[in-house]
Amino acid sequence: MEQLTQMELLQVEEMLRAEDLAVKKCKFYAEKCHDPGLQKIFREGADARQMHLEGLLGQLRTLNGKAH
């Protein structure tokens, strides 16, 4: 695989921050919600976002996070 450009690296970093925030929000809403059905939806959302975050991190590690 090719190395990331500086702009691409910045975009990936922004995606990582957005996914991390989404995980935190979903977990927060799941904790504050009283409806079991909604809690389940928020937990599933947190799990999905966490998996996406880990996938992005894995791709970044594959590329060694290097820009050219």
Backbone as CSV, one residue per row, in Angstrom:
resi,resn,N_x,N_y,N_z,CA_x,CA_y,CA_z,C_x,C_y,C_z
1,MET,0.827,-1.183,0.000,0.000,0.000,0.000,0.872,1.247,0.000
2,GLU,0.302,2.295,-0.556,1.028,3.552,-0.601,0.931,4.273,0.743
3,GLN,1.839,5.196,0.922,1.807,6.002,2.134,0.738,7.083,1.997
4,LEU,0.287,7.578,3.136,-0.716,8.640,3.144,-0.064,9.995,2.904
5,THR,-0.782,10.859,2.201,-0.329,12.245,2.098,-0.653,12.923,3.420
6,GLN,-0.098,14.086,3.635,-0.373,14.824,4.873,-1.863,15.123,4.996
7,MET,-2.512,15.499,3.887,-3.943,15.801,3.903,-4.757,14.554,4.241
8,GLU,-4.399,13.427,3.664,-5.107,12.186,3.956,-4.942,11.792,5.418
9,LEU,-3.767,11.971,5.947,-3.510,11.661,7.343,-4.371,12.540,8.256
10,LEU,-4.486,13.814,7.924,-5.333,14.721,8.704,-6.798,14.296,8.634
11,GLN,-7.235,13.855,7.464,-8.617,13.401,7.311,-8.882,12.139,8.127
12,VAL,-7.940,11.219,8.131,-8.087,9.996,8.921,-8.121,10.342,10.412
13,GLU,-7.267,11.254,10.828,-7.267,11.670,12.232,-8.609,12.278,12.613
14,GLU,-9.206,13.055,11.726,-10.526,13.637,11.994,-11.591,12.551,12.082
15,MET,-11.506,11.541,11.217,-12.455,10.425,11.283,-12.309,9.671,12.596
16,LEU,-11.079,9.491,13.054,-10.844,8.807,14.332,-11.479,9.580,15.475
17,ARG,-11.306,10.899,15.471,-11.913,11.720,16.529,-13.439,11.646,16.479
18,ALA,-14.000,11.675,15.263,-15.457,11.610,15.118,-15.997,10.265,15.599
19,GLU,-15.328,9.184,15.245,-15.776,7.863,15.683,-15.663,7.720,17.198
20,ASP,-14.578,8.219,17.759,-14.397,8.159,19.208,-15.504,8.932,19.915
21,LEU,-15.839,10.095,19.391,-16.916,10.888,19.984,-18.257,10.161,19.869
22,ALA,-18.506,9.532,18.728,-19.754,8.788,18.540,-19.861,7.637,19.534
23,VAL,-18.752,6.935,19.782,-18.745,5.839,20.765,-19.107,6.389,22.142
24,LYS,-18.458,7.485,22.522,-18.707,8.072,23.841,-20.151,8.539,23.989
25,LYS,-20.706,9.158,22.942,-22.088,9.631,22.999,-23.062,8.467,23.122
26,CYS,-22.855,7.435,22.318,-23.763,6.287,22.385,-23.730,5.639,23.764
27,LYS,-22.545,5.499,24.335,-22.441,4.921,25.679,-23.119,5.812,26.713
28,PHE,-22.930,7.116,26.582,-23.553,8.062,27.505,-25.075,7.958,27.430
29,TYR,-25.612,7.956,26.193,-27.062,7.872,26.021,-27.600,6.547,26.537
30,ALA,-26.860,5.469,26.351,-27.300,4.164,26.848,-27.382,4.168,28.368
31,GLU,-26.431,4.837,29.016,-26.426,4.900,30.476,-27.558,5.759,31.013
32,LYS,-27.900,6.832,30.321,-28.901,7.790,30.800,-30.327,7.407,30.426
33,CYS,-30.461,6.541,29.436,-31.772,6.155,28.935,-32.434,5.146,29.880
34,HIS,-33.742,5.260,30.015,-34.486,4.343,30.890,-35.223,3.261,30.107
35,ASP,-35.342,3.444,28.812,-36.046,2.486,27.962,-35.079,1.371,27.536
36,PRO,-35.367,0.117,27.899,-34.466,-0.988,27.553,-34.231,-1.136,26.047
37,GLY,-35.264,-0.880,25.254,-35.110,-0.979,23.804,-34.131,0.056,23.268
38,LEU,-34.251,1.284,23.762,-33.337,2.342,23.342,-31.929,2.095,23.868
39,GLN,-31.832,1.576,25.084,-30.512,1.243,25.625,-29.797,0.257,24.714
40,LYS,-30.547,-0.745,24.255,-29.976,-1.746,23.361,-29.496,-1.104,22.063
41,ILE,-30.302,-0.223,21.498,-29.935,0.457,20.254,-28.666,1.276,20.450
42,PHE,-28.591,2.021,21.558,-27.407,2.841,21.819,-26.165,1.971,22.039
43,ARG,-26.330,0.855,22.748,-25.187,-0.042,22.967,-24.710,-0.646,21.650
44,GLU,-25.654,-1.044,20.809,-25.291,-1.592,19.507,-24.599,-0.524,18.652
45,GLY,-25.082,0.707,18.745,-24.445,1.811,18.032,-23.024,2.030,18.515
46,ALA,-22.834,1.971,19.826,-21.491,2.137,20.393,-20.573,1.015,19.912
47,ASP,-21.088,-0.214,19.892,-20.282,-1.348,19.431,-19.900,-1.193,17.960
48,ALA,-20.856,-0.763,17.133,-20.583,-0.588,15.702,-19.547,0.505,15.478
49,ARG,-19.687,1.615,16.183,-18.734,2.727,16.043,-17.362,2.306,16.546
50,GLN,-17.326,1.511,17.631,-16.050,1.032,18.165,-15.350,0.131,17.153
51,MET,-16.116,-0.712,16.502,-15.530,-1.587,15.485,-14.979,-0.763,14.316
52,HIS,-15.701,0.271,13.927,-15.232,1.128,12.843,-13.964,1.863,13.272
53,LEU,-13.941,2.348,14.497,-12.761,3.029,15.031,-11.553,2.084,14.999
54,GLU,-11.745,0.869,15.448,-10.653,-0.109,15.450,-10.204,-0.449,14.026
55,GLY,-11.154,-0.481,13.092,-10.803,-0.721,11.698,-9.954,0.402,11.125
56,LEU,-10.332,1.637,11.436,-9.542,2.780,10.986,-8.136,2.746,11.585
57,LEU,-8.065,2.433,12.870,-6.753,2.342,13.520,-5.908,1.240,12.897
58,GLY,-6.537,0.124,12.574,-5.820,-0.971,11.932,-5.271,-0.570,10.574
59,GLN,-6.083,0.137,9.803,-5.612,0.607,8.499,-4.458,1.584,8.656
60,LEU,-4.581,2.446,9.642,-3.519,3.421,9.887,-2.231,2.714,10.291
61,ARG,-2.353,1.696,11.117,-1.160,0.932,11.528,-0.532,0.222,10.324
62,THR,-1.384,-0.290,9.434,-0.898,-0.960,8.233,-0.048,-0.009,7.403
63,LEU,-0.482,1.228,7.350,0.248,2.241,6.580,1.344,2.901,7.396
64,ASN,1.456,2.534,8.664,2.421,3.099,9.593,2.204,4.579,9.852
65,GLY,1.046,5.086,9.428,0.719,6.481,9.680,1.686,7.462,9.051
66,LYS,2.410,7.026,8.044,3.427,7.885,7.436,2.833,8.729,6.317
67,ALA,3.231,9.972,6.269,2.824,10.857,5.187,4.034,11.149,4.307
68,HIS,3.766,11.462,3.055,4.868,11.853,2.169,4.605,13.210,1.567
